[in-house]
């Protein structure tokens, strides 16, 4: 329980349909921090986004949020949310979820003291840069939120955090769940030895190097890298097809390997990397991702890889929707980040420094010393 007596602006958590599961977990942890074990407390303000018969929608708030420090918690990757148009049921896309965020901001109507959006999976974060004649969707979305009066956007492990340059006058906090992931990994996998001779971090491509370097430095182990050699003369599904994965780095023979990336979509690239590492003599391979976006086909690939002893385990956060099939997979472990988000909201609401939340390497180091 936090006993800080500094005056607070009342906190209001608002969850559009996609973010309700995460919002409830965060609310529970925030209540613990503020009120201990008191029951019947909640920071959640009821909200609905009902649909008309033709698919149009609106946001409705059922309690006053005047003067509150509002935190809109949204999961734009929650395809389990559905709505009906002309009797046809349709899953909500990231576009639909983003529209709900804007509807909630419009329903608030300037009555809140401050509006903050917690969007762990950044909307259109994969379309963060322009190549030739392409749209720059992520930058446009951020500018929309800024123009609507949102003061801060809080996300996790942004595909490329440089997109915040599109909104220099709005707060953009890019958090990482690296400490929570490392702690659960090492608590569960007792046979992992954190030593350069026994453990190695591997980046599945060039884009994940900075992320993997952070983990490697925090754990004090070496870093390897896969380079995707592509056929630049062809385009398949909007991409140049991969010819071969080339590995750069020290030997992985008899070492446990952590393959780390921000998101897992089809899983093909990750498993290709794992296959190459196994051929090179790697011991156990652990996949670590922030967002598990696996489709049914991706889950089947990982089932096969697990049964074939290609991977030992996959760790992912609960920051976006995970299907029941994924949650129940024997190779999958879920990392709960709700306590961390609640701590962030508590600090942010009090206008306290969040520097320690942005760099978790010291926490990882202290954890390794206690282990």
N, C-alpha and C positions, 0 to 999 in steps of 0.2 A: 504493500500500500504506500502510495506517495504522500508524504506529509508536508510537502512544500506549501507554505501559506500564502504564496504570491497570489494576488487577485486574478481571477480567470474570467475570460469571456466564455459564456456557455458554449459547450461543444454540441453540435448536431451532426449525426451520421445519417446520410440519405443514400439509400441503395435502390437504383433502378433494377428491373427484374434480373439482369445478368449478374449483378454483384451481391445478391442477397446472402448467399452462402458464406462468402468471405466477410461481409459486413457483420454478420451475426457472430462469427469467431472473433473478429476485432473488437466488437462491442463487449463481449464477455471478458476479454483481456483488459480492456480499458476500464471497465467497471472494477475489476480486481485492483488495478493500480490506484484508482481514485477512492474507492469505497471499501476495499478489502472484500470480505465475504458477505457483505450485505446483499440480500435478495431483493427482487422486484425493482431493480435499478436498470436503466437502459438509456443509451444516448441516441438510439435509433429513432428517427422521426418517420412515421408511416408515409409511404409514397406508393402511388400506382401509376402505371402508364397504359391505360385502357385503349383498346383499338375499336374503331368504328368498323362497320361491315365491309367497307371498301378498302380497309387496311390503313387508313389514316389514324393518327394517334394523338394523345395529349398526355401531359403529366399533371398529376393532382397531388398536392400536399395536404395532409389531414391535421397537421398541428402547426402552430406558429413557429417560425424560425427567425423572427425579427431580432436583430442584434446578435445573432449567433455566429460562431466560427464554424462554418459548414464544411463538411468533408463528404463529397460525393464519391462513393466507392463503386467502381464499374469494372466489369469483366467483359471486354469487347470480344473475347474468344469463346464465350459461352454459347455454343451452338445447341445446347440442350433446351434453351428457351424457345418457345414456339408461339406463333400467332396465326390467326385464321383470316384469310381473304377470300370472299365469295365461296365460303365453305371449304376452301383448300388450306390445309395446315402447312405452314412453312417454318423452317428453323430460322432464328434470328441471325443475321450476318453481322460482321463488325460494323458495317454501315448503319444497320438498324440500332445497334447498341449506342453508337456515337450520336445518332439522332436523339435517343432517349436522354443522353447526358445534356444535350442542348435544351431539350424540353424541360428538364428539371431546373436548369439555370433560369429559363424563362419563367417558370412557375414561381421561383424565388422572387423574381421581379425587383431585385435591388434592395430587398428588405434585410438581407443578412449583413453582418458586419464585414465578413470576408468569405469568399467562396474558393475552396480548394478542391481539386479533382484528383482522386487517387485512382490511377489507371495503370495497374501493374504491367499489363501487356499493352504497350504503346500503340495506339491506333495508327495503322498504315506505317508502322515503324520500319517495315522492310522496304518501303518505297521512300527512302530518305534522301536519295540523290537523283539527279537528272542525267540520263544518258540519251543524247540525241533528242528526238521529239517525244518526250514523255512528260507525264504529269508529275508534279512534286507534291504528292498527297499529304504526307505527314506534316510538312511545313504549313500547308494551307489549313489543315485541321487545327494546328496549334494557334495559328493567327485567328481562326474563328473563335476559339475559346477566349483568347485575349480580348477580342472585340466585344464579347458577350459579358465581360467583367470578371472573368476568372482571374484570381490573383496568383495562384500557384498550381502547378501540375506536378504530381509526385508519381514517378514510374519506377520500374525495376529493370535493370540490365538492358537498357535501350540498345537496339541493334546498332545505332550510331548516335551517340549523344550530341554530336555536332549540330544536329537538327535544331537544337535549342537556339542557335544563332538567328533563327527566324522570328524569335520572340524575345528580344533583348530586354524588354521592359516588364516581362512576366517571370515569376519564379519558376525554375525548372530543376527539380531534385531527382537525380538518377541514383536510386539506392541499389544495393546488392545484398543478396542473401547468402554470401559466401561463408560467413561464420556459421549460420544455422545448418548449411549443407555439410560443411566439414565436421561439425560436432556430431551430427547424426551418423554420418558415414563412419567415423572412427569409433563411435560408441557401438555401432552394429557390427562392423567388420573388424573383429578383434585381432585377426591375423595380419592386418596391414601394419607394416613397420615404416614409420616416417623417417626415411633415411635415403640419401642419394643413391646408395647401392641397391636399395630394395624397392624404391618407388619413383615413378616418373609421371609428369603431366604432359599430355599430348594435345595439341590443337588440331582439330579435324580439317581446318582450312586456314587461309591467310587472314580472313576476317575476324577470327576468334583469338588471334595471337595476344592482344593486350589483356583480354580476360584471363587467358591461360597463364600468361606471365605473372599476373597478380597472384593466382593460386600457387604457382611454382615458387615465387619469392616468399609468400607467406608460409609455405610448408618447408622451404629450404631444400627443394629438390630441383632436378634438371627439367628443361622444357624441350619437347620435340614438336615438329610441325609437319603436317601433310600439305603438299602443294598440289592443287588440282590442275593437271595439264588438260586444256580444253581444245576442242576442234573449233577454231574461230571462223571456219568457212561455212558452218551450219548453225541453224537456230532451231531448237526443239522445245516447245512449250515456253517460248520466250527466253530460253537460255542456250548458251553454247554447250553442247554435250561434253561430258568428261571422258577423256581418253584413258587417263591413268592417274592414280594417286601416287605421288612421289614423296617419300619420307625423308626429312632432314633432321638429324639429331643423333645423339649417342645411342649405343646399343640398348635394346629393351629386353635382352635375354634374361630370363629368370626374375624379371621385375614385375611388380604390380603396376598397372597403368590406369590413370584417370584421364579419360577423353572428355573434354569439357566444351560446351557450347551454350548459347543463349536459348535456342529453341530446337525442338525435334519435330519435324514435320512428317515426311515419309519414312525416315530412318535409314534410307538406303546408303547415303553418304557416310553416316556414322558406322554402319555395319561393314562397309567396305574398308574403312580405316581399321576397325577392329580385326578384320580378317587379315589384313597386311601385318598388323602387329603380332597376331598369333603365329603367322608364318615365320616371323623374326624371333620367335621364342618367348614372347611375353607370357607371364604367369597368369594372373587374374586381371580381367579388364572390367573397369567400372565406368559406366556412362553417367555423366553429371550434366543436367540441363536445368535451366530456370523454368522454361515453359514446355510441358509435354503436350504437343499438339497432335499426337499420333492418331491416325485414322485406323480403322479396323485392319486394313492391309498392313499398316506399320506395326500394329500389335502382333499380327501373325508372324511377321518377319522376326520380331524380337522373341516371340515364343520359340521359334525354330532355332534362333541363335542361342537362346538360353539352354534349350535341350541339347544342342550340339556343343555346349561348353565354350562357345565363342565369347559370351559375356557372362559375368558373374552377377551383376546387379545394375539397375538404373535408378538414379536418384533425381527427383524433380520436386519443385515446390507446389504448394496448393494455391498459387497466385492466379491460375486460370483453370477452367473446367477440365476435369479428368473424368472420362467415362467409367462406369462401374466395371467394365471389362478390363480397363487399364488398372484401376485401383486394386482389383483382385488378382492381377497377374503375379505369379510367384517371384518374378525378377524385379518387381517394381516397389520402390520405397518412397513414401510421400514425406516431404519436409514441410512442417507447419511454420508459416512466417507471420501468423496473426499477432503473436506477442510482440514481434519486432515492429509491426505497423502501429500497434497500440502505443508502444513506447515512443515511436516517432510522433504520433498525434499529440501525446501528452507533452513532449518537449516543445513541439512546434506551437501548440496552443499557448504555452507559457512564454513564448518568445525566447526560449533557451537555445544555446548553441547546439547544432546538430552535427558538428564536425566529426565527433566520435562515431556517429552513425554512418557517415559516408566512407570512412576508412576503418575496416574491421580487422586489418592485419594484426593489430596489437591484441585484440581479443583472441584471435586464432593462436598467436604465440603463447598467450597465457594459458589457453586450453591445452596446448601441446606440452607445456611444462608440468601441468597437473596430471596429465595422462600417464 
